[in-house]
Amino acid sequence: MLYILSICLIAFSLNVSVAYSYSVTLSWDAPTTNADGTSLKDLAGYKIYYGTSSKNYSQKINVGNVTTDKISNLTSGNTYYFAVTAYDESGNESKLSNEVSILKCTLTVNKEGTGTGTVTSSAAGINCGSDCSQVYKAGNVVTLIATPDSGSTFAGWDGGGCSGTGTCSFTINAMATVTANFAAESSPIIKILDNRNSSAAITGTWQVSAGSDPYGEDSVYSTDGATFTWYFTPGKSGFYRVSLWWTQRESRSTNVPVEIEHSDGTAKVFVNQQKNGGQWNFIGKYHFKKGSRYAVKIKARPYPATTCADAIKFRLVQ
């Protein structure tokens, strides 16, 4: 007797091993009639046929009278083709069902360089760290994200069509290896300009302050709209953390305006100089381009409040 079947792949169960194998789960519709249209009464079971060549199957499994089964130890990078037959109690076997196929590919991430970091992925699967290989269905878009550890920087991608230092996205259609390069920071790039810096520009009158804990030799103060401007010319493009140092006095203004030129425009922040004197105070992270000249300007508040200019620090972070 001959039966009519419909087969599909309903789920994928990954089983990554040294050989990068995986599993698939097949499901099919149970027949209810014989090929001649009469009612089916003696169904005994099913056989699964599969292999790496369409309609030329090298493997056969008798799975008994069930309508779903898991096929394991499939090798990454090979396309597999599947079909199912049914058989009756007398051993008569149906024609093959429709054919379904699946291709899964292994993505392997390597990490190299003098630095350290982690690579993760979306779609999920890579967390390298501990899991540096994953099997994906062909056609999936995978995005790799590199995160350097403290004291390291991400130096860029190699392989898999990846390049640059941003995220790497690609469609996986074959086995692929991608290398993430991390570099150790020999020393952070830091530039500090104090109130005695020769490139600083002032308007109005700035006097030496009696405030305690200045950066360097001393700090200066002023009132009534006087301005103090530092000029920063970075030797490397990137984002910099910008911090201010001032000396603290009861007369200091609580809302000193600070204008920071950067490659995307000008930011304006206000600082309270009655607090946190004698230390670095973070005022934002901004992008600066190598070789360009940027101004950071403090404007003194009206008397009787005083405004301090002491030092500014730029620290490259990426």
N, C-alpha and C positions, 0 to 999 in steps of 0.2 A: 504494500500500500504506500502511496506517496502523499506527502503533506505539504502545505504551504506555510512558510514561516516568514516573520519580519524580525530582523536583528538590529540592535543599536548599542552604542557605547553609552552607558549611563553614568559612569563615574570613573575617576582616575585616582588610584592609590599609589603614591610614590613610595619607593623602597630603595633609597640610594645606598649603594654599596661600593666597594672598591672598584667593581667593574661598571659602576653607574647603571644599575638595572632599575627597572620600575615595573609596576603592575597596572593592569586595567581591569575593569569589571564590565562584563558583557551581560546584556539582558535581551530577551526575545519574547515574542508573543506566542502563547501556546496555541497550536492548531485545534480546530473543532470539527473539521470535516476532512474527508479523504480527497485526493486529487480529483476523483470523479463526482464529488459533491455529496456523497453519502456521509452519514454521521460517523464520526470517529469514536470508536469504543475501546480500542486496545492499544492506546499509546503507552509505550514502555520507557522511552527516554530520549536523550539528545546527544549528539556528538558535535564538538567544536573543531573546526579546521582552521589552521592559521599558518602563516609563513611570511617571508619578506618579498614574495613575488605575487602580484595580483592573479587570482584564480589558479595558482599553482602552489598548493599548500604542502609544506613539509612536515607539519605537526598535526596530530589528531588526538583528541581527548574525549573519552566517553564519560559524561558528567552525570548520567542517570536522569531520573525524572524530576529535574529542577528547571527553572526558567531564568536563572542568573548564575554566573560563575566568574571567579577571579582568575586571570591568567598572570602569572608572576615570571620574574627573571627575564623580562624583555630588555634588550640592549639598547641603550641610548644611541641615537643617531641613525637607527634603522627604521624604515617605514614597515609596519606590520599590517597584514590584511586578514580579516576574519569572516567566517561564514559558519552557519549552523545547519545541521540536518536533524530530522526526527526519525525514530524507528519504532516499529510496533512489536508486539510480543512474539511474532514469528521471525523477527530480525529483518523485516523489509525496511529499507531506508529511503527517505524522501530525497528529492533534489536539494541542492544547496540553496540556502536562503540568499537574500541580497547580501552584498559584500560591504563591510565597513573597514575603514583603515585609520591608523593613528601613527603619528611621528612625534617622538619626544627627543629633546636634545639637552645635553648637559652643558651648563655654564659653570666654568671654574674661575675663581678669582684668586690671583696671587698678590702678595704684598712684598714690595722690595724697597730698598733705600735705607738711609741711616736713621730715619725717624720711625714713629709708630702711629697707628690709627686704626679705625674700624671702617669696614665697607658694609653697607646694608642695601637692600633691594626693594623695589616695588615693581612688579608683583613680589609678594613675600617669598622668602626662601633663603636668601643670602644674609648671613649675619657673621661676618668674618673680621675678627674674633674666631668663634668656634665652628661655624658652618660656612665653608668656603666653596662648596659645590652644590648645585641644585639642578634637578631635571625639570624642564618646562615643556609644555606642549608647543610644537612648532607654530609660529604665527603670533605668539604672545609678545607683547611689548614689555621689555624689562628696563627699568631705570636703576642705575647704580649711584649710590651717594657715598662719598668718602668724607670721613670726619677725622681730622688729625687729633692726636692726643696733645695735652699741654706740653709745650716745649718742642712741638713738631709742626711742620706745615705740609699741606698736600701739594706735591710737585707735579702731578698730572697722570693721565691714563696712557697705557699702551695696549694695543691689541683690540680685537673685536670691533674695529671702526671707531673706538673711543679716542679722544684727544682733549687737550685743554685741562683746566682745573675745576670746571663746573660739574654738574651731574652728567651722567652718560646714559642716553636712552637709545635703544635699538630693538629691532624685531629679530627674534631668534628663530632661525630656520636651519641651523646646523650646529654641531658642537663648537663651542667657542671658549677661548681663554682670554681673560682681561687682567692686566697687571695694574695695580694701584701703587704709585710711587710716593713715599713719604720721606721728607727730609727733616733732619734735626736742626733746630734753630741754634746756630752757634752763639748768638747773643741777640737780644731784641734790638730793633732799630728805635732809638729814643732820641728826641731832640728837645732840649730845655733852653728856653730864653728867659733871662731874668730882667729886672728893671734897668740894669746897667748895660744891656745889650746895645751894641753900637748901631744896629739897624733900626732900633725903636724910634718912633716919631711921637712927639707930644705937641699938644696945644694947651695954652694956659700955663699955670705955674704948678709944678709938682715939687713938694718938699719931702725931705727925709723924715720917715715916720719913727716914732718911739715905740711902735708896736713890737711885741715880743715874738720870738721864733720866726724871723724872716727867712726866706730862702736866699742863701748867699750872704752877702755883706749887710744888706739892709733892704727896706721897702720904701716906697714913696706914697704920698697921698695928695689929694686935691679936692676941690669943690666946684660948684657952679658951672658945670658943663665942660670943664677941661677934658681932653681926651688923651689916652695913652694907647699907642698902637704898636703891636709886635708884627713883624713880617716873617713868614715861614715859607721856605722854598724846599720842598721835599726832594730827597735823592732817589726815592722809589715811589712809584704810584701805588695807591692802595687806600684802605680804610685805616684811619688813625683814631685812637682814643685821645681826646683832648681834656686836659685837667688844668685847673688854676690853683695857685698858692697865694694866699693873702695873709696879712697880719690882722689880728682881731682887736677891736677897741669898742668901747661903749658908744663912741660917736659915729661908728661906721654905719653906712646905709644898709637897710635890709633888702633893698631891691635894685642892685647895681646892674645896669644893662650891659651885656657883652654881645658884640656882633662878631660872628665867625664866618669869614668867606671860605667856601669850599668849591669843589669842581661842579656841584649841582646848584649853586646859588649862594645865598647868605642866610645863616641861621641866627636867631636872636634868643638869648636866654637871660634870666635874671638870677643873681646870686645874693644870698644873705651874708654880708661880711661881719655880722655880729656873732656868727657861729662858725665852727670848724676852721678857725685860724691856725696857722702853723702846720698845715698838712695839704696834701694834694686832694682837690675836689673835682670829681669827674663832671664835665659839662656837655658830653655828647661824643658820638662816634661819627666821623665825616670822611668823605672820600676826597683825596688830594691827588693831583697829577704831577708826576715827576717834572721838575724844571720850572713849573709855574710858581708865581709869587702870590701868596695869600696874606690878607690882613686880618688880625684879630684885635678888635678895638673895645676898650673900656671907656665909658663916658661917666664923668663924675656927677653925682647928684647934688642938688642945691644945698647951700649952707643952711642950717648948721651941721647937716650930715657930712661925713667925710667918706671918700672912696679911695681904696688902696689899690696900687699896682705893684706886684711883686715878681711873679714868675708864671710861665706857662709851659706845659709839657705836651709833646706829641709822641705817641707810641704806636708804631705800626702793628696792626693786629691781623691783617689779611690783605 
